Amino acid sequence: MNGLFGFLASGGGRVTRIVAGIVLILAGLFAIGSAAGYIIALIGLIPLAAGIFDVCVFAPLAGLPFKGPALRSEVAQRSASK
């Protein structure tokens, strides 16, 4: 589990969330275009905002910090203690 959250908190994870958000928004608005497309575009705002603001929305579900710097620190501590 630390590997997943370690990736999500990393620079590569942030870029992945931003790109995924943009892809969902563009696909929803231009490829799908119906009401379902607008819903998908709205859902795309979540990973886009999470990447931009350096937060991980799923980390609290695993008992980890929400904010990126605190999450990176926690994952590093857990990895070091193994």
N, CA, C and O atoms as a CHARMM CRD file, in Angstrom:
* protein
*
  328
    1    1 MET  N      0.81900  -1.19500   0.00000 PROA 1      0.00000
    2    1 MET  CA     0.00000   0.00000   0.00000 PROA 1      0.00000
    3    1 MET  C      0.86400   1.26000   0.00000 PROA 1      0.00000
    4    1 MET  O      0.50500   2.26700  -0.61000 PROA 1      0.00000
    5    2 ASN  N      2.01600   1.19500   0.69500 PROA 2      0.00000
    6    2 ASN  CA     2.90600   2.35800   0.72400 PROA 2      0.00000
    7    2 ASN  C      3.41900   2.69100  -0.66900 PROA 2      0.00000
    8    2 ASN  O      3.64800   3.86000  -0.97900 PROA 2      0.00000
    9    3 GLY  N      3.60400   1.67800  -1.51600 PROA 3      0.00000
   10    3 GLY  CA     4.08300   1.92700  -2.87100 PROA 3      0.00000
   11    3 GLY  C      3.09500   2.75600  -3.67000 PROA 3      0.00000
   12    3 GLY  O      3.49000   3.67800  -4.38300 PROA 3      0.00000
   13    4 LEU  N      1.81800   2.43800  -3.55800 PROA 4      0.00000
   14    4 LEU  CA     0.78900   3.18800  -4.26900 PROA 4      0.00000
   15    4 LEU  C      0.73500   4.63300  -3.79800 PROA 4      0.00000
   16    4 LEU  O      0.73400   5.55400  -4.61400 PROA 4      0.00000
   17    5 PHE  N      0.69200   4.83400  -2.49700 PROA 5      0.00000
   18    5 PHE  CA     0.60300   6.19400  -1.97700 PROA 5      0.00000
   19    5 PHE  C      1.92200   6.93500  -2.13800 PROA 5      0.00000
   20    5 PHE  O      1.93500   8.15800  -2.27800 PROA 5      0.00000
   21    6 GLY  N      3.02700   6.20600  -2.11900 PROA 6      0.00000
   22    6 GLY  CA     4.30900   6.83200  -2.40000 PROA 6      0.00000
   23    6 GLY  C      4.34200   7.37500  -3.82300 PROA 6      0.00000
   24    6 GLY  O      4.84900   8.47000  -4.06900 PROA 6      0.00000
   25    7 PHE  N      3.78900   6.59100  -4.76700 PROA 7      0.00000
   26    7 PHE  CA     3.71800   7.06000  -6.14700 PROA 7      0.00000
   27    7 PHE  C      2.76200   8.23700  -6.27200 PROA 7      0.00000
   28    7 PHE  O      3.09600   9.23000  -6.91800 PROA 7      0.00000
   29    8 LEU  N      1.58200   8.14900  -5.66800 PROA 8      0.00000
   30    8 LEU  CA     0.59400   9.22200  -5.77900 PROA 8      0.00000
   31    8 LEU  C      1.11700  10.53300  -5.20200 PROA 8      0.00000
   32    8 LEU  O      0.76800  11.60800  -5.69000 PROA 8      0.00000
   33    9 ALA  N      1.94500  10.45200  -4.17400 PROA 9      0.00000
   34    9 ALA  CA     2.49300  11.65900  -3.54900 PROA 9      0.00000
   35    9 ALA  C      3.70800  12.19800  -4.29000 PROA 9      0.00000
   36    9 ALA  O      4.12400  13.33200  -4.05300 PROA 9      0.00000
   37   10 SER  N      4.28100  11.39600  -5.18600 PROA 10     0.00000
   38   10 SER  CA     5.48800  11.82200  -5.90500 PROA 10     0.00000
   39   10 SER  C      5.14600  12.80200  -7.02000 PROA 10     0.00000
   40   10 SER  O      3.97900  13.02400  -7.34300 PROA 10     0.00000
   41   11 GLY  N      6.18200  13.37400  -7.59100 PROA 11     0.00000
   42   11 GLY  CA     5.99600  14.27200  -8.72100 PROA 11     0.00000
   43   11 GLY  C      5.33400  13.58100  -9.90100 PROA 11     0.00000
   44   11 GLY  O      4.47400  14.15500 -10.56800 PROA 11     0.00000
   45   12 GLY  N      5.74300  12.34500 -10.15200 PROA 12     0.00000
   46   12 GLY  CA     5.12600  11.57500 -11.23600 PROA 12     0.00000
   47   12 GLY  C      3.65500  11.29500 -10.98900 PROA 12     0.00000
   48   12 GLY  O      2.84700  11.30500 -11.91800 PROA 12     0.00000
   49   13 GLY  N      3.31300  11.04800  -9.73800 PROA 13     0.00000
   50   13 GLY  CA     1.90900  10.82500  -9.38100 PROA 13     0.00000
   51   13 GLY  C      1.07200  12.07300  -9.57300 PROA 13     0.00000
   52   13 GLY  O     -0.06900  12.01000 -10.03100 PROA 13     0.00000
   53   14 ARG  N      1.65500  13.21100  -9.21600 PROA 14     0.00000
   54   14 ARG  CA     0.94500  14.49000  -9.41100 PROA 14     0.00000
   55   14 ARG  C      0.70000  14.74300 -10.89000 PROA 14     0.00000
   56   14 ARG  O     -0.40300  15.12100 -11.28600 PROA 14     0.00000
   57   15 VAL  N      1.72500  14.53600 -11.70200 PROA 15     0.00000
   58   15 VAL  CA     1.57500  14.74100 -13.14400 PROA 15     0.00000
   59   15 VAL  C      0.53400  13.77500 -13.71300 PROA 15     0.00000
   60   15 VAL  O     -0.27500  14.15700 -14.55900 PROA 15     0.00000
   61   16 THR  N      0.55600  12.53200 -13.25000 PROA 16     0.00000
   62   16 THR  CA    -0.41800  11.54300 -13.70700 PROA 16     0.00000
   63   16 THR  C     -1.83600  11.97000 -13.36800 PROA 16     0.00000
   64   16 THR  O     -2.73500  11.84500 -14.19900 PROA 16     0.00000
   65   17 ARG  N     -2.04700  12.47400 -12.15300 PROA 17     0.00000
   66   17 ARG  CA    -3.39700  12.93300 -11.76700 PROA 17     0.00000
   67   17 ARG  C     -3.83000  14.13400 -12.59600 PROA 17     0.00000
   68   17 ARG  O     -4.98900  14.21900 -13.00300 PROA 17     0.00000
   69   18 ILE  N     -2.91500  15.05800 -12.85100 PROA 18     0.00000
   70   18 ILE  CA    -3.25500  16.23000 -13.65100 PROA 18     0.00000
   71   18 ILE  C     -3.61700  15.81500 -15.07700 PROA 18     0.00000
   72   18 ILE  O     -4.61800  16.27600 -15.62500 PROA 18     0.00000
   73   19 VAL  N     -2.80600  14.94700 -15.67100 PROA 19     0.00000
   74   19 VAL  CA    -3.08200  14.48900 -17.03400 PROA 19     0.00000
   75   19 VAL  C     -4.38800  13.70100 -17.08800 PROA 19     0.00000
   76   19 VAL  O     -5.18100  13.88400 -18.01200 PROA 19     0.00000
   77   20 ALA  N     -4.61800  12.83100 -16.11200 PROA 20     0.00000
   78   20 ALA  CA    -5.86400  12.06100 -16.08400 PROA 20     0.00000
   79   20 ALA  C     -7.06900  12.99000 -15.96800 PROA 20     0.00000
   80   20 ALA  O     -8.08600  12.77500 -16.62600 PROA 20     0.00000
   81   21 GLY  N     -6.95700  14.01200 -15.14200 PROA 21     0.00000
   82   21 GLY  CA    -8.04600  14.97000 -15.00000 PROA 21     0.00000
   83   21 GLY  C     -8.33300  15.69700 -16.29700 PROA 21     0.00000
   84   21 GLY  O     -9.49100  15.85700 -16.68300 PROA 21     0.00000
   85   22 ILE  N     -7.27900  16.13900 -16.97300 PROA 22     0.00000
   86   22 ILE  CA    -7.44600  16.84000 -18.25500 PROA 22     0.00000
   87   22 ILE  C     -8.07000  15.91900 -19.29200 PROA 22     0.00000
   88   22 ILE  O     -8.95800  16.32800 -20.04000 PROA 22     0.00000
   89   23 VAL  N     -7.60200  14.67000 -19.33700 PROA 23     0.00000
   90   23 VAL  CA    -8.15300  13.70400 -20.29600 PROA 23     0.00000
   91   23 VAL  C     -9.64000  13.46400 -20.02400 PROA 23     0.00000
   92   23 VAL  O    -10.44000  13.43100 -20.95900 PROA 23     0.00000
   93   24 LEU  N    -10.01400  13.29700 -18.75800 PROA 24     0.00000
   94   24 LEU  CA   -11.42500  13.08900 -18.43200 PROA 24     0.00000
   95   24 LEU  C    -12.26800  14.30000 -18.81400 PROA 24     0.00000
   96   24 LEU  O    -13.36800  14.15200 -19.34500 PROA 24     0.00000
   97   25 ILE  N    -11.76000  15.48500 -18.54500 PROA 25     0.00000
   98   25 ILE  CA   -12.50200  16.70500 -18.88100 PROA 25     0.00000
   99   25 ILE  C    -12.67800  16.81700 -20.39200 PROA 25     0.00000
  100   25 ILE  O    -13.78500  17.06100 -20.87100 PROA 25     0.00000
  101   26 LEU  N    -11.60700  16.64400 -21.13400 PROA 26     0.00000
  102   26 LEU  CA   -11.69200  16.75400 -22.59200 PROA 26     0.00000
  103   26 LEU  C    -12.55900  15.66100 -23.20100 PROA 26     0.00000
  104   26 LEU  O    -13.35800  15.91800 -24.10200 PROA 26     0.00000
  105   27 ALA  N    -12.39400  14.44600 -22.70400 PROA 27     0.00000
  106   27 ALA  CA   -13.22500  13.34300 -23.21300 PROA 27     0.00000
  107   27 ALA  C    -14.69600  13.59400 -22.90800 PROA 27     0.00000
  108   27 ALA  O    -15.56100  13.36900 -23.75400 PROA 27     0.00000
  109   28 GLY  N    -14.96700  14.05200 -21.71600 PROA 28     0.00000
  110   28 GLY  CA   -16.35700  14.30900 -21.35000 PROA 28     0.00000
  111   28 GLY  C    -16.98400  15.41800 -22.16500 PROA 28     0.00000
  112   28 GLY  O    -18.14300  15.31800 -22.56800 PROA 28     0.00000
  113   29 LEU  N    -16.23000  16.47000 -22.41100 PROA 29     0.00000
  114   29 LEU  CA   -16.79100  17.61600 -23.13200 PROA 29     0.00000
  115   29 LEU  C    -16.84100  17.41000 -24.64100 PROA 29     0.00000
  116   29 LEU  O    -17.80400  17.81900 -25.28800 PROA 29     0.00000
  117   30 PHE  N    -15.80800  16.77800 -25.21100 PROA 30     0.00000
  118   30 PHE  CA   -15.71900  16.72200 -26.66600 PROA 30     0.00000
  119   30 PHE  C    -16.03100  15.34800 -27.25300 PROA 30     0.00000
  120   30 PHE  O    -16.64900  15.27100 -28.31500 PROA 30     0.00000
  121   31 ALA  N    -15.62900  14.28100 -26.60600 PROA 31     0.00000
  122   31 ALA  CA   -15.85000  12.95400 -27.18100 PROA 31     0.00000
  123   31 ALA  C    -17.25000  12.43600 -26.86900 PROA 31     0.00000
  124   31 ALA  O    -17.90400  11.83700 -27.72300 PROA 31     0.00000
  125   32 ILE  N    -17.69900  12.66700 -25.65400 PROA 32     0.00000
  126   32 ILE  CA   -19.00600  12.13400 -25.26000 PROA 32     0.00000
  127   32 ILE  C    -20.08200  13.18500 -25.50500 PROA 32     0.00000
  128   32 ILE  O    -21.05300  12.92000 -26.21400 PROA 32     0.00000
  129   33 GLY  N    -19.92300  14.36500 -24.93100 PROA 33     0.00000
  130   33 GLY  CA   -20.77200  15.49300 -25.23800 PROA 33     0.00000
  131   33 GLY  C    -22.18100  15.51000 -24.67900 PROA 33     0.00000
  132   33 GLY  O    -22.81000  16.56800 -24.68900 PROA 33     0.00000
  133   34 SER  N    -22.70100  14.42400 -24.20200 PROA 34     0.00000
  134   34 SER  CA   -24.06000  14.40200 -23.65100 PROA 34     0.00000
  135   34 SER  C    -24.01800  14.75100 -22.16400 PROA 34     0.00000
  136   34 SER  O    -22.99400  15.20300 -21.65100 PROA 34     0.00000
  137   35 ALA  N    -25.12400  14.54000 -21.49000 PROA 35     0.00000
  138   35 ALA  CA   -25.16300  14.79200 -20.05200 PROA 35     0.00000
  139   35 ALA  C    -24.14300  13.91400 -19.31500 PROA 35     0.00000
  140   35 ALA  O    -23.51900  14.35400 -18.34900 PROA 35     0.00000
  141   36 ALA  N    -23.98400  12.68500 -19.77500 PROA 36     0.00000
  142   36 ALA  CA   -22.98900  11.79500 -19.16600 PROA 36     0.00000
  143   36 ALA  C    -21.58600  12.36500 -19.36400 PROA 36     0.00000
  144   36 ALA  O    -20.73600  12.23400 -18.48300 PROA 36     0.00000
  145   37 GLY  N    -21.34000  12.98500 -20.49300 PROA 37     0.00000
  146   37 GLY  CA   -20.04500  13.59600 -20.74900 PROA 37     0.00000
  147   37 GLY  C    -19.75000  14.73500 -19.80800 PROA 37     0.00000
  148   37 GLY  O    -18.61800  14.90100 -19.35500 PROA 37     0.00000
  149   38 TYR  N    -20.77400  15.52800 -19.51000 PROA 38     0.00000
  150   38 TYR  CA   -20.58500  16.63000 -18.56300 PROA 38     0.00000
  151   38 TYR  C    -20.30900  16.10900 -17.15700 PROA 38     0.00000
  152   38 TYR  O    -19.53700  16.71100 -16.41100 PROA 38     0.00000
  153   39 ILE  N    -20.92600  15.01300 -16.80300 PROA 39     0.00000
  154   39 ILE  CA   -20.66600  14.40300 -15.49300 PROA 39     0.00000
  155   39 ILE  C    -19.22400  13.89700 -15.43600 PROA 39     0.00000
  156   39 ILE  O    -18.53500  14.08500 -14.43400 PROA 39     0.00000
  157   40 ILE  N    -18.77600  13.25800 -16.50900 PROA 40     0.00000
  158   40 ILE  CA   -17.39300  12.77300 -16.56000 PROA 40     0.00000
  159   40 ILE  C    -16.41500  13.94700 -16.48600 PROA 40     0.00000
  160   40 ILE  O    -15.38000  13.85800 -15.82600 PROA 40     0.00000
  161   41 ALA  N    -16.74800  15.04300 -17.16400 PROA 41     0.00000
  162   41 ALA  CA   -15.89800  16.23200 -17.10500 PROA 41     0.00000
  163   41 ALA  C    -15.83100  16.78200 -15.68600 PROA 41     0.00000
  164   41 ALA  O    -14.76100  17.18500 -15.22900 PROA 41     0.00000
  165   42 LEU  N    -16.94600  16.80100 -14.99400 PROA 42     0.00000
  166   42 LEU  CA   -16.94500  17.26100 -13.60100 PROA 42     0.00000
  167   42 LEU  C    -16.11500  16.33200 -12.71900 PROA 42     0.00000
  168   42 LEU  O    -15.38800  16.79500 -11.84100 PROA 42     0.00000
  169   43 ILE  N    -16.22000  15.04800 -12.94500 PROA 43     0.00000
  170   43 ILE  CA   -15.41300  14.08400 -12.18500 PROA 43     0.00000
  171   43 ILE  C    -13.93200  14.30900 -12.46900 PROA 43     0.00000
  172   43 ILE  O    -13.10100  14.12500 -11.58000 PROA 43     0.00000
  173   44 GLY  N    -13.59100  14.70300 -13.69000 PROA 44     0.00000
  174   44 GLY  CA   -12.20600  14.97900 -14.05100 PROA 44     0.00000
  175   44 GLY  C    -11.59600  16.13600 -13.27900 PROA 44     0.00000
  176   44 GLY  O    -10.37400  16.24200 -13.16900 PROA 44     0.00000
  177   45 LEU  N    -12.44700  17.00500 -12.74300 PROA 45     0.00000
  178   45 LEU  CA   -11.93600  18.11500 -11.94100 PROA 45     0.00000
  179   45 LEU  C    -11.28500  17.63200 -10.64200 PROA 45     0.00000
  180   45 LEU  O    -10.40800  18.30700 -10.10200 PROA 45     0.00000
  181   46 ILE  N    -11.70800  16.47700 -10.14300 PROA 46     0.00000
  182   46 ILE  CA   -11.17000  15.96700  -8.87500 PROA 46     0.00000
  183   46 ILE  C     -9.68300  15.61500  -8.99800 PROA 46     0.00000
  184   46 ILE  O     -8.87700  16.14300  -8.23300 PROA 46     0.00000
  185   47 PRO  N     -9.29000  14.73700  -9.93900 PROA 47     0.00000
  186   47 PRO  CA    -7.85200  14.45500 -10.02600 PROA 47     0.00000
  187   47 PRO  C     -7.03500  15.66300 -10.48900 PROA 47     0.00000
  188   47 PRO  O     -5.87800  15.81700 -10.09600 PROA 47     0.00000
  189   48 LEU  N     -7.62500  16.51000 -11.31300 PROA 48     0.00000
  190   48 LEU  CA    -6.91900  17.71400 -11.75100 PROA 48     0.00000
  191   48 LEU  C     -6.61400  18.61000 -10.55800 PROA 48     0.00000
  192   48 LEU  O     -5.47400  19.04300 -10.38700 PROA 48     0.00000
  193   49 ALA  N     -7.60800  18.88900  -9.73900 PROA 49     0.00000
  194   49 ALA  CA    -7.40700  19.74000  -8.56000 PROA 49     0.00000
  195   49 ALA  C     -6.47100  19.07300  -7.55100 PROA 49     0.00000
  196   49 ALA  O     -5.63900  19.73800  -6.93400 PROA 49     0.00000
  197   50 ALA  N     -6.61200  17.75400  -7.38700 PROA 50     0.00000
  198   50 ALA  CA    -5.74800  17.03900  -6.44000 PROA 50     0.00000
  199   50 ALA  C     -4.28600  17.13500  -6.86000 PROA 50     0.00000
  200   50 ALA  O     -3.40800  17.30700  -6.01400 PROA 50     0.00000
  201   51 GLY  N     -4.02300  17.02600  -8.14900 PROA 51     0.00000
  202   51 GLY  CA    -2.64900  17.14200  -8.62800 PROA 51     0.00000
  203   51 GLY  C     -2.11500  18.55600  -8.50700 PROA 51     0.00000
  204   51 GLY  O     -0.96500  18.76000  -8.11800 PROA 51     0.00000
  205   52 ILE  N     -2.94700  19.53100  -8.83800 PROA 52     0.00000
  206   52 ILE  CA    -2.50900  20.92300  -8.77400 PROA 52     0.00000
  207   52 ILE  C     -2.23300  21.34900  -7.33800 PROA 52     0.00000
  208   52 ILE  O     -1.23000  22.01000  -7.06800 PROA 52     0.00000
  209   53 PHE  N     -3.11300  20.97500  -6.41900 PROA 53     0.00000
  210   53 PHE  CA    -2.98900  21.41700  -5.03100 PROA 53     0.00000
  211   53 PHE  C     -2.19800  20.45100  -4.15100 PROA 53     0.00000
  212   53 PHE  O     -2.10300  20.65400  -2.94000 PROA 53     0.00000
  213   54 ASP  N     -1.62700  19.39800  -4.75200 PROA 54     0.00000
  214   54 ASP  CA    -0.76300  18.44200  -4.05700 PROA 54     0.00000
  215   54 ASP  C     -1.45400  17.79700  -2.85500 PROA 54     0.00000
  216   54 ASP  O     -0.96100  17.84500  -1.72800 PROA 54     0.00000
  217   55 VAL  N     -2.60600  17.19600  -3.13100 PROA 55     0.00000
  218   55 VAL  CA    -3.31700  16.43100  -2.11800 PROA 55     0.00000
  219   55 VAL  C     -3.64200  15.05800  -2.68500 PROA 55     0.00000
  220   55 VAL  O     -3.65000  14.86600  -3.90100 PROA 55     0.00000
  221   56 CYS  N     -3.90500  14.12000  -1.81300 PROA 56     0.00000
  222   56 CYS  CA    -4.29000  12.76900  -2.22600 PROA 56     0.00000
  223   56 CYS  C     -5.61200  12.43800  -1.54900 PROA 56     0.00000
  224   56 CYS  O     -5.66500  12.23000  -0.33700 PROA 56     0.00000
  225   57 VAL  N     -6.67200  12.39100  -2.33700 PROA 57     0.00000
  226   57 VAL  CA    -8.00500  12.22300  -1.75300 PROA 57     0.00000
  227   57 VAL  C     -8.22700  10.82900  -1.18000 PROA 57     0.00000
  228   57 VAL  O     -9.10700  10.65100  -0.33800 PROA 57     0.00000
  229   58 PHE  N     -7.45200   9.83600  -1.61400 PROA 58     0.00000
  230   58 PHE  CA    -7.63700   8.47600  -1.12300 PROA 58     0.00000
  231   58 PHE  C     -6.78100   8.14100   0.09600 PROA 58     0.00000
  232   58 PHE  O     -7.05800   7.15700   0.78200 PROA 58     0.00000
  233   59 ALA  N     -5.76300   8.92200   0.37600 PROA 59     0.00000
  234   59 ALA  CA    -4.85300   8.62900   1.47900 PROA 59     0.00000
  235   59 ALA  C     -5.55200   8.55400   2.84100 PROA 59     0.00000
  236   59 ALA  O     -5.22300   7.66300   3.62400 PROA 59     0.00000
  237   60 PRO  N     -6.50100   9.44700   3.16400 PROA 60     0.00000
  238   60 PRO  CA    -7.15800   9.33100   4.46500 PROA 60     0.00000
  239   60 PRO  C     -7.91400   8.00800   4.65200 PROA 60     0.00000
  240   60 PRO  O     -8.11100   7.56700   5.78500 PROA 60     0.00000
  241   61 LEU  N     -8.33100   7.38200   3.56600 PROA 61     0.00000
  242   61 LEU  CA    -9.00200   6.08400   3.67400 PROA 61     0.00000
  243   61 LEU  C     -8.05700   5.00600   4.19900 PROA 61     0.00000
  244   61 LEU  O     -8.50200   4.00800   4.76600 PROA 61     0.00000
  245   62 ALA  N     -6.75200   5.20800   4.01000 PROA 62     0.00000
  246   62 ALA  CA    -5.74500   4.27000   4.50200 PROA 62     0.00000
  247   62 ALA  C     -5.08000   4.78300   5.77800 PROA 62     0.00000
  248   62 ALA  O     -4.07700   4.22800   6.22700 PROA 62     0.00000
  249   63 GLY  N     -5.64000   5.84000   6.35900 PROA 63     0.00000
  250   63 GLY  CA    -5.08700   6.38300   7.59500 PROA 63     0.00000
  251   63 GLY  C     -3.84100   7.22100   7.37700 PROA 63     0.00000
  252   63 GLY  O     -3.04200   7.39500   8.29800 PROA 63     0.00000
  253   64 LEU  N     -3.66600   7.73900   6.17600 PROA 64     0.00000
  254   64 LEU  CA    -2.49800   8.55000   5.84100 PROA 64     0.00000
  255   64 LEU  C     -2.90700  10.01000   5.69700 PROA 64     0.00000
  256   64 LEU  O     -4.09000  10.30100   5.52200 PROA 64     0.00000
  257   65 PRO  N     -1.95500  10.92700   5.76800 PROA 65     0.00000
  258   65 PRO  CA    -2.27500  12.35600   5.64600 PROA 65     0.00000
  259   65 PRO  C     -2.82500  12.71800   4.26700 PROA 65     0.00000
  260   65 PRO  O     -2.51300  12.06600   3.27100 PROA 65     0.00000
  261   66 PHE  N     -3.63500  13.75300   4.22600 PROA 66     0.00000
  262   66 PHE  CA    -4.29000  14.24500   3.01400 PROA 66     0.00000
  263   66 PHE  C     -3.34000  15.06800   2.15000 PROA 66     0.00000
  264   66 PHE  O     -3.36800  14.95800   0.92400 PROA 66     0.00000
  265   67 LYS  N     -2.50900  15.88200   2.76900 PROA 67     0.00000
  266   67 LYS  CA    -1.63400  16.80000   2.03700 PROA 67     0.00000
  267   67 LYS  C     -0.35600  16.10100   1.58500 PROA 67     0.00000
  268   67 LYS  O      0.19400  15.25800   2.29500 PROA 67     0.00000
  269   68 GLY  N      0.10400  16.46900   0.39000 PROA 68     0.00000
  270   68 GLY  CA     1.25300  15.82800  -0.23700 PROA 68     0.00000
  271   68 GLY  C      2.52100  15.78700   0.58900 PROA 68     0.00000
  272   68 GLY  O      3.09300  14.71100   0.76000 PROA 68     0.00000
  273   69 PRO  N      2.99200  16.92700   1.11700 PROA 69     0.00000
  274   69 PRO  CA     4.24400  16.88100   1.88600 PROA 69     0.00000
  275   69 PRO  C      4.15700  15.96000   3.11100 PROA 69     0.00000
  276   69 PRO  O      5.09100  15.21000   3.39500 PROA 69     0.00000
  277   70 ALA  N      3.05300  16.02100   3.82100 PROA 70     0.00000
  278   70 ALA  CA     2.87700  15.15600   4.99800 PROA 70     0.00000
  279   70 ALA  C      2.76300  13.69500   4.57400 PROA 70     0.00000
  280   70 ALA  O      3.26800  12.81000   5.26400 PROA 70     0.00000
  281   71 LEU  N      2.11200  13.44100   3.46000 PROA 71     0.00000
  282   71 LEU  CA     1.98600  12.07400   2.95700 PROA 71     0.00000
  283   71 LEU  C      3.34800  11.52200   2.55700 PROA 71     0.00000
  284   71 LEU  O      3.67600  10.38400   2.89400 PROA 71     0.00000
  285   72 ARG  N      4.14200  12.31100   1.84500 PROA 72     0.00000
  286   72 ARG  CA     5.48700  11.85800   1.46000 PROA 72     0.00000
  287   72 ARG  C      6.32500  11.53900   2.68900 PROA 72     0.00000
  288   72 ARG  O      7.04200  10.53900   2.70700 PROA 72     0.00000
  289   73 SER  N      6.24300  12.37300   3.70600 PROA 73     0.00000
  290   73 SER  CA     6.99300  12.15200   4.94000 PROA 73     0.00000
  291   73 SER  C      6.54100  10.87200   5.63800 PROA 73     0.00000
  292   73 SER  O      7.37000  10.08300   6.09200 PROA 73     0.00000
  293   74 GLU  N      5.23900  10.66900   5.72200 PROA 74     0.00000
  294   74 GLU  CA     4.69500   9.47400   6.38600 PROA 74     0.00000
  295   74 GLU  C      5.09100   8.20000   5.63500 PROA 74     0.00000
  296   74 GLU  O      5.48700   7.21100   6.25200 PROA 74     0.00000
  297   75 VAL  N      4.98600   8.22600   4.32600 PROA 75     0.00000
  298   75 VAL  CA     5.35100   7.04400   3.52900 PROA 75     0.00000
  299   75 VAL  C      6.84000   6.75800   3.67800 PROA 75     0.00000
  300   75 VAL  O      7.23900   5.59900   3.78400 PROA 75     0.00000
  301   76 ALA  N      7.66100   7.79800   3.68700 PROA 76     0.00000
  302   76 ALA  CA     9.11100   7.59900   3.86500 PROA 76     0.00000
  303   76 ALA  C      9.42100   7.00400   5.23200 PROA 76     0.00000
  304   76 ALA  O     10.27800   6.12800   5.35200 PROA 76     0.00000
  305   77 GLN  N      8.72700   7.47800   6.26000 PROA 77     0.00000
  306   77 GLN  CA     8.94100   6.93900   7.61500 PROA 77     0.00000
  307   77 GLN  C      8.52400   5.47900   7.69000 PROA 77     0.00000
  308   77 GLN  O      9.22100   4.66300   8.29300 PROA 77     0.00000
  309   78 ARG  N      7.38800   5.14600   7.07800 PROA 78     0.00000
  310   78 ARG  CA     6.91900   3.76500   7.10300 PROA 78     0.00000
  311   78 ARG  C      7.85600   2.85700   6.33100 PROA 78     0.00000
  312   78 ARG  O      8.09800   1.71900   6.73400 PROA 78     0.00000
  313   79 SER  N      8.38000   3.34900   5.23200 PROA 79     0.00000
  314   79 SER  CA     9.31300   2.53800   4.43800 PROA 79     0.00000
  315   79 SER  C     10.62400   2.33300   5.18100 PROA 79     0.00000
  316   79 SER  O     11.22100   1.25900   5.10300 PROA 79     0.00000
  317   80 ALA  N     11.07500   3.35200   5.89700 PROA 80     0.00000
  318   80 ALA  CA    12.33200   3.25800   6.64000 PROA 80     0.00000
  319   80 ALA  C     12.22400   2.33500   7.83100 PROA 80     0.00000
  320   80 ALA  O     13.21300   1.72100   8.23200 PROA 80     0.00000
  321   81 SER  N     11.02500   2.22600   8.40900 PROA 81     0.00000
  322   81 SER  CA    10.85700   1.39700   9.60200 PROA 81     0.00000
  323   81 SER  C     10.70600  -0.08400   9.28100 PROA 81     0.00000
  324   81 SER  O     10.68500  -0.91600  10.18900 PROA 81     0.00000
  325   82 LYS  N     10.60200  -0.41800   8.00300 PROA 82     0.00000
  326   82 LYS  CA    10.45600  -1.84400   7.63000 PROA 82     0.00000
  327   82 LYS  C     11.75900  -2.55100   7.59400 PROA 82     0.00000
  328   82 LYS  O     11.80500  -3.74500   7.29900 PROA 82     0.00000
